[in-house]
Amino acid sequence: MSQAFVREQDEEWLQDVKPDPAALLRFLKRENGGRPVHELRVEEDKSGRKQYVMSNGLTYMLDMDNRWQVVL
């Protein structure tokens, strides 16, 4: 499993991160070896859900259960 999704110390998974953009940024910073990850922009999908485009090259959004997921 990629370290972008799980921490080695206590196995925190992306979907376990609080449904808050600031919590997502803290999680991504830890997963990025302490290097900050920045929000580049926020877009909306066709259904109006926010998608967070990040400087790590990935886009994240909250699913229907209010858990973070990577947009493919």
N, C-alpha and C positions, 0 to 999 in steps of 0.2 A: 504494500500500500504506500502510496506517495506520502511524503511528509507534509505535503500541502493540506492533507486532510486529517492527520492524526499526530498528536504529540507523543513522543516516546516516554516522557516521564510518567504521565498518569492517563495516557490514552484518551485525551479529550478529542472527540470527533466534531467535525464541522457542524453537524446537525444538533449538537449539544450546546452550541454557543447561543447565548441569549439573542432573541430576535431584535437586535439593536445594531445599527451601523457602527457605532463606536466599539461595541463588543466584538464585532466582526473584524474591525481594524486591529484591535489588540491581539486577537487570535492569529490573524495573518502575520503580524509582526513577529510573534513567537515562532511561528512555523517557517518564517523567512530568516531564521538565525539572528533575530534581533534587529534586522534592517527594516525600517518602516515601509509599509505598503500604503499607498495613497489612493483615495477615491478620485478617479479621473472625471467621471460624470455619472449622472443618474438618468436612465432612460425608462420608458414605460413599454411593456409588451402590449400585444393587441387586446388583452383583457384588462389593461390598466395597472398591472402589478409592476412595482419598481424593480429595475435591474441595476445593480451597482457595478460599474466597470472600474476595475482596479488596476493599479500600476504593475501588478504581477502578471498581467496578461490574461487574467480570467475575469469572468462576469458572474456575479452572485445574485440570488434572489431568494425571497422567502417562499416556501411552498404553501400549500393549502393548510398544512398543520402548523404553520408559523415556524418552520425550521429552515435553516440556511441550506441552499443547494447550489452547485455550480451549474450555470447555464451552458448547455452544449450547443 
